Amino acid sequence: MAEVQLSAAPRLRGALSVPGDKSISHRAVMFNAIAEGKAEITHFLMGADCLSTIACFRAMGVQIDQCVDRVVVHGVGLRGLREPADVLDCGNSGTTLRLMTGLLAGIDGMYAVMTGDASLRSRPQRRIVDPLRGLGATVDGRQNGALAPLSVRGATLHGGSYDLKIASAQVKSAVLLAGLSGDGVMTVTGRTDGRDHTERMLTGMGIDVQTRGSVVTLTPPVHPVFPYALSLRVPGDPSSAAFWWVAAAIHPNAEITTTGVGMNPTRVGALEVLRQMGAQITVSNARTEGSEPVADVTVSSSSLRATTIHGAIIPQLIDEIPVLAVAAAMAVGQTIIADAAELKAKETDRISTVVTALQAMGVRIEATADGMIIDGRGALDGATVDSHGDHRLAMAWAIAALVARSEMTIRGSEAVDVSYPEFWRDLAAIAE
């Protein structure tokens, strides 16, 4: 296990191009793998999670070429995936496991077994297994499908409807993908307000996906070459940019610009919360790239005040809560984070791990059943903290170290490789 020691930086300055969006990178490989033709994906995130997706689709007969941050996918068509000869290893990637389960469940004659590392094998999977079974798919796993490894025996599904109880883009996407090879319309209702990257990308590839209010429908393609291959530049990941937004906002001498960041309305909750807290934020150079809105975001030193983070905005910032908790610790007043029980089902139980680490930094913080209560005091003490193998935690503690009153030691620093392999390099570049 690697560790780093960090001390507070006197000044933070610079412009950074954060890694490509992890959610979009996953989907660009998956969807182009089942398309007809060749697609070039630039600014692709070469993190461990996305590399797991590439490895899985290569194991199913898809040629995928890699070079620096560029990937070329040679699609095999909607029914061209080859049955894998061995178990598919999804590593630490819940997106790979859950979306691929939905996709393979609807392909007639397919059989696959999917597993992952110890963290992934401990995460709940009934959230996708139950809806897929309800649509007629044959999916199983440990504890009657509650845990990976999962097995899938694909079959042509006849369309159907699923009422989504939690705002999960992974569940929504798994259901929609199961309907791609079906013979009827697939519909998702209920909490469909999570990330909409699947709907946007499939639409761009010629698939009929309609969103009307909270109802999302996918009509299976009938043209022999749908979906079309889609070349794109992956926008910068707002979940990665959020670490720099918080760093600039809490530091007394800072101005950081993140360039080319995705501004998808379902992903910018952290930016909205920072605005509510009084952060000095400028958004410029807005444009559209690959069906996604993109812009440059500049954040400078700010006097933050406490806020309440709850309700409909939670799905937009669930991955950013660890670093937002750092912002709350540096704000004035009591911040309440609620309706975020999903934190317990991440790479770690992010309620308990965040609370434990911030307590070690001298913060008065209390865990609740679905979040935490943080009494901001505008200061953090140095401490020895652990990432527990969770990339978001490793980066959040690094941002805390930039303003800590003494040296911080972060154990398990290599966890950043999952989503932001260049994180430590970028940190050194902006810390003066």
C-alpha positions in Angstrom: 0.0 0.0 0.0 1.4 3.4 -1.1 1.2 6.5 1.0 1.9 10.2 0.5 2.7 13.0 2.9 1.3 16.5 2.0 1.5 19.9 3.6 -0.6 23.0 3.1 0.2 24.9 -0.1 0.7 28.7 0.1 -1.0 29.3 -3.2 -3.1 27.4 -5.8 -3.0 28.6 -9.4 -3.5 27.1 -12.8 -5.6 25.6 -15.5 -6.2 21.9 -15.6 -7.8 19.5 -18.2 -9.3 16.9 -16.0 -9.6 13.3 -17.2 -12.4 12.3 -19.5 -15.8 11.6 -17.9 -15.8 8.0 -16.5 -19.5 7.4 -17.1 -19.2 8.5 -20.8 -16.0 6.7 -21.4 -17.5 3.4 -20.3 -20.6 3.9 -22.5 -18.6 5.0 -25.5 -16.7 1.7 -25.5 -19.8 -0.5 -24.7 -22.2 1.1 -27.2 -19.6 1.4 -30.0 -18.7 -2.3 -29.5 -22.2 -3.3 -30.5 -22.4 -0.7 -33.3 -21.6 -1.2 -37.0 -18.4 0.5 -38.0 -15.3 2.1 -36.4 -15.4 4.8 -33.8 -12.6 7.0 -32.5 -12.9 8.1 -28.9 -10.6 10.9 -27.8 -9.9 12.2 -24.3 -10.8 8.8 -23.1 -10.3 8.0 -19.4 -7.5 5.4 -19.1 -8.4 4.7 -15.5 -8.6 1.2 -14.1 -12.4 1.1 -14.2 -12.6 2.0 -17.9 -9.8 -0.4 -18.8 -11.9 -3.2 -17.2 -14.7 -2.4 -19.7 -12.2 -2.5 -22.6 -10.9 -5.9 -21.3 -14.4 -7.4 -21.0 -15.4 -6.4 -24.6 -12.1 -7.6 -26.0 -12.9 -11.0 -24.4 -16.1 -11.0 -26.4 -14.4 -10.5 -29.7 -14.3 -6.8 -30.1 -11.1 -5.2 -31.5 -10.2 -2.1 -29.4 -7.0 -0.1 -30.0 -5.5 2.1 -27.4 -3.0 5.0 -27.6 -2.5 7.5 -24.8 -6.0 9.0 -24.3 -7.4 7.7 -27.6 -9.4 4.6 -28.2 -10.6 3.1 -31.5 -13.5 0.6 -31.2 -14.2 -1.7 -34.2 -17.9 -2.5 -33.7 -19.2 -6.0 -34.2 -22.9 -5.1 -34.4 -25.8 -5.5 -32.1 -25.7 -9.3 -32.3 -22.0 -9.8 -33.0 -20.6 -10.2 -29.5 -18.9 -13.6 -29.0 -19.7 -15.7 -25.9 -16.7 -15.2 -23.6 -14.5 -18.3 -23.0 -13.8 -17.3 -19.4 -15.2 -15.3 -16.6 -15.3 -11.6 -17.3 -13.4 -9.5 -14.7 -14.9 -6.1 -14.0 -12.3 -5.1 -11.5 -13.6 -2.4 -9.2 -16.2 -1.1 -11.8 -19.8 -1.3 -10.8 -20.7 0.5 -14.1 -19.0 -2.3 -16.1 -20.8 -5.0 -14.2 -24.3 -3.5 -14.1 -24.5 -2.1 -17.6 -23.0 -5.2 -19.2 -25.4 -7.4 -17.3 -28.3 -5.6 -18.8 -26.8 -5.6 -22.3 -26.0 -9.3 -22.3 -29.3 -10.3 -20.8 -31.1 -9.3 -24.0 -28.8 -11.1 -26.4 -30.2 -14.4 -27.4 -27.8 -17.3 -26.9 -25.3 -15.4 -24.8 -23.9 -16.8 -21.6 -21.5 -15.0 -19.4 -20.2 -14.9 -15.8 -19.0 -11.6 -14.4 -17.0 -11.0 -11.3 -14.8 -8.3 -9.8 -12.5 -7.4 -6.9 -13.5 -7.9 -3.3 -15.1 -4.4 -3.1 -17.3 -5.1 -6.2 -18.2 -8.5 -4.9 -19.6 -6.9 -1.7 -21.8 -4.3 -3.4 -25.6 -4.9 -3.8 -26.7 -6.3 -7.2 -30.3 -7.1 -6.6 -31.1 -3.5 -7.8 -30.3 -4.7 -11.3 -31.0 -8.4 -11.0 -34.6 -8.0 -9.8 -35.8 -5.6 -12.6 -34.0 -7.7 -15.2 -35.6 -10.9 -13.9 -39.0 -9.1 -13.9 -38.5 -8.5 -17.6 -37.9 -12.2 -18.3 -34.1 -12.2 -18.2 -32.2 -15.1 -16.7 -29.7 -13.6 -14.2 -28.3 -15.2 -11.0 -25.5 -14.7 -8.5 -24.5 -15.3 -4.9 -27.3 -15.1 -2.3 -29.9 -15.4 -5.1 -28.5 -12.7 -7.1 -27.7 -10.2 -4.3 -23.9 -10.3 -4.9 -21.4 -11.0 -7.7 -20.2 -13.1 -9.4 -23.3 -12.8 -11.6 -24.3 -15.1 -14.4 -26.4 -14.2 -17.4 -28.1 -16.4 -20.0 -29.3 -14.1 -22.7 -32.6 -14.3 -24.5 -34.8 -12.1 -26.7 -36.9 -10.0 -24.3 -40.4 -8.9 -25.1 -40.2 -5.3 -23.9 -41.9 -4.2 -20.7 -41.8 -1.6 -18.0 -39.9 -1.0 -14.8 -40.7 1.5 -12.1 -37.4 2.8 -10.8 -37.4 3.3 -7.0 -34.0 5.0 -6.7 -32.4 7.5 -9.0 -29.8 5.1 -10.4 -28.4 5.7 -13.8 -26.9 2.2 -13.7 -30.2 0.5 -13.1 -32.0 2.7 -15.7 -29.3 2.0 -18.2 -29.3 -1.8 -17.5 -33.0 -2.0 -18.2 -32.8 0.1 -21.4 -29.9 -1.9 -22.7 -31.7 -5.2 -22.1 -34.3 -3.9 -24.5 -31.9 -3.2 -27.4 -32.3 -6.6 -28.9 -35.9 -7.1 -27.8 -39.1 -7.2 -29.8 -41.0 -4.6 -27.9 -40.7 -1.1 -26.4 -38.7 -1.0 -23.1 -40.0 1.6 -20.6 -38.5 3.0 -17.4 -40.7 5.1 -15.1 -40.3 6.5 -11.6 -36.9 8.0 -10.4 -35.5 8.5 -13.9 -33.8 11.8 -12.9 -30.3 10.3 -12.6 -27.6 10.7 -15.2 -28.8 10.6 -18.8 -25.6 9.8 -20.6 -27.1 6.5 -21.9 -30.1 8.2 -23.4 -28.0 11.0 -25.0 -25.4 8.6 -26.5 -27.9 6.0 -27.8 -29.9 8.8 -29.4 -26.8 10.1 -31.1 -26.2 6.5 -32.5 -29.6 6.4 -34.1 -31.6 4.5 -31.4 -35.1 5.8 -30.7 -34.9 6.8 -27.0 -37.6 9.2 -25.8 -37.9 11.0 -22.5 -41.2 12.6 -21.6 -41.3 13.8 -18.0 -40.2 10.9 -15.8 -40.9 8.3 -18.5 -38.1 7.0 -20.7 -38.8 4.6 -23.6 -36.5 2.7 -25.9 -37.8 1.3 -29.2 -35.5 -1.6 -30.4 -33.8 -0.8 -33.7 -35.1 -2.5 -36.9 -32.5 -1.2 -39.3 -29.7 -3.7 -39.9 -26.9 -1.2 -39.2 -28.3 0.4 -36.0 -26.7 1.5 -33.8 -24.3 3.7 -35.9 -20.8 4.0 -34.7 -20.3 7.3 -32.9 -16.9 9.0 -32.7 -16.6 11.6 -30.0 -14.4 13.6 -27.6 -15.2 12.7 -24.0 -15.9 15.8 -21.9 -13.9 16.3 -18.7 -15.4 14.5 -15.8 -17.3 16.9 -13.4 -16.8 14.5 -10.6 -13.0 14.8 -11.0 -13.2 18.6 -11.5 -15.1 18.9 -8.3 -11.9 18.2 -6.3 -10.3 21.3 -7.8 -13.5 23.4 -7.4 -13.5 22.6 -3.7 -9.7 23.1 -3.4 -10.0 26.6 -4.8 -13.0 27.6 -2.8 -11.6 26.6 0.6 -8.0 27.9 0.0 -7.3 31.5 1.0 -5.1 32.2 -2.0 -6.4 30.3 -5.0 -7.8 30.4 -8.6 -8.2 27.2 -10.6 -9.7 26.8 -14.0 -10.9 23.4 -15.2 -11.2 23.3 -19.0 -13.6 21.4 -21.1 -15.7 20.0 -18.3 -19.0 18.3 -18.9 -22.0 20.5 -17.9 -24.7 17.8 -18.2 -27.6 19.1 -16.0 -27.7 15.7 -14.2 -24.0 16.0 -13.2 -23.4 19.5 -11.9 -25.0 19.3 -8.5 -21.7 19.9 -6.8 -21.3 23.2 -8.6 -24.7 24.2 -7.5 -24.1 23.4 -3.9 -20.8 25.3 -3.9 -22.7 28.3 -5.3 -25.2 28.0 -2.5 -22.3 28.0 -0.1 -21.0 31.2 -1.5 -18.2 30.0 -3.8 -16.8 32.4 -6.4 -17.5 30.6 -9.7 -17.3 31.7 -13.3 -18.5 29.4 -16.2 -17.2 30.4 -19.6 -16.8 29.1 -23.2 -19.9 27.0 -23.2 -20.3 24.6 -26.1 -21.6 21.2 -27.1 -19.4 18.2 -27.8 -20.7 14.7 -28.6 -24.3 15.5 -27.5 -23.1 16.8 -24.2 -22.8 20.4 -22.9 -19.2 21.4 -22.0 -17.6 24.6 -20.5 -14.6 26.0 -18.6 -15.1 26.5 -14.9 -13.0 28.9 -12.8 -13.3 28.9 -9.0 -11.4 31.3 -6.7 -10.9 31.7 -2.9 -14.3 32.1 -1.2 -15.9 32.5 2.2 -18.1 29.5 2.5 -21.2 29.2 4.6 -23.0 26.0 5.6 -25.9 24.6 3.7 -28.3 21.6 3.5 -27.7 19.0 0.8 -30.7 16.7 0.3 -33.5 15.7 -1.9 -33.5 15.6 -5.7 -30.0 17.0 -6.0 -28.3 14.0 -4.3 -28.1 11.8 -7.5 -26.3 14.7 -9.2 -23.5 14.7 -6.7 -23.4 11.4 -4.9 -19.8 10.8 -5.9 -18.7 14.3 -4.9 -20.1 14.1 -1.3 -16.7 13.1 0.3 -15.0 16.3 -1.0 -18.1 18.4 -0.4 -17.9 17.2 3.2 -14.4 18.7 3.3 -15.9 22.0 2.0 -18.5 21.9 4.7 -15.8 21.4 7.4 -14.2 24.6 6.2 -17.5 26.5 6.0 -19.2 28.6 8.7 -22.1 26.9 10.4 -23.7 23.4 10.4 -24.1 21.5 7.1 -26.6 18.7 6.9 -26.3 16.0 4.2 -29.4 13.7 4.0 -31.2 11.3 1.6 -27.7 9.9 0.7 -28.0 6.3 2.0 -26.6 5.2 -1.4 -23.2 6.3 0.0 -23.1 3.0 1.9 -23.1 1.0 -1.3 -20.1 2.6 -2.9 -16.5 1.4 -2.9 -16.6 1.9 0.8 -19.4 2.8 3.2 -18.7 6.5 2.5 -20.7 7.7 5.5 -18.6 5.9 8.0 -15.2 6.4 6.2 -15.8 10.1 5.7 -16.9 10.7 9.3 -14.0 8.7 10.7 -11.4 10.6 8.6 -12.8 14.1 9.3 -13.0 13.4 13.0 -9.3 12.6 12.8 -8.8 16.1 11.3 -10.5 17.7 14.3 -14.0 18.1 12.7 -17.2 17.8 14.7 -19.1 15.5 12.5 -21.9 13.0 13.1 -23.0 10.1 11.0 -26.8 9.7 10.4 -28.7 6.8 8.7 -28.6 8.6 5.3 -25.9 11.1 5.6 -24.0 13.3 8.1 -24.1 16.5 10.1 -20.9 18.6 9.9 -20.1 21.6 12.2 -17.8 23.7 10.1 -15.0 25.4 11.9 -12.9 26.8 9.1 -9.9 24.7 9.9 -8.5 21.2 9.6 -5.8 19.5 11.5 -3.2 17.2 9.9 -3.8 13.5 10.5 -3.0 10.1 9.1 -6.0 8.9 7.1 -6.8 6.0 4.8 -8.4 5.8 1.4 -9.6 2.2 2.1 -9.0 1.6 -1.6 -11.6 4.3 -2.5 -10.4 6.7 -5.2 -12.8 9.5 -4.1 -11.6 9.3 -0.5 -7.9 9.5 -1.5 -8.5 12.6 -3.5 -10.8 14.2 -0.9 -8.1 13.8 1.8 -5.5 15.3 -0.6 -7.7 18.4 -1.0 -8.1 18.7 2.8 -4.3 18.5 3.1 -3.9 21.7 1.0 -5.4 23.7 3.9 -4.5 21.6 6.9 -2.6 23.1 9.8 0.0 20.3 9.8 1.2 17.5 7.6 -1.3 15.0 6.3 -0.5 11.3 5.5 -2.7 9.5 3.1 -2.5 5.7 3.0 -3.6 3.9 -0.1 -2.8 6.8 -2.3 -2.7 4.5 -5.4 -6.5 4.3 -5.3 -6.7 7.4 -7.5 -5.7 5.3 -10.5 -9.4 4.1 -10.7 -10.6 7.4 -12.1 -7.8 10.0 -12.1 -4.4 8.4 -12.8 -2.7 11.9 -13.2 -4.2 13.3 -10.0 -0.9 13.6 -8.1 0.8 15.2 -11.1 -2.0 17.8 -11.4 -1.9 18.5 -7.7 1.8 19.3 -7.9 1.2 21.5 -10.9 -1.3 23.8 -9.2 0.2 23.9 -5.7 2.8 26.6 -5.5 
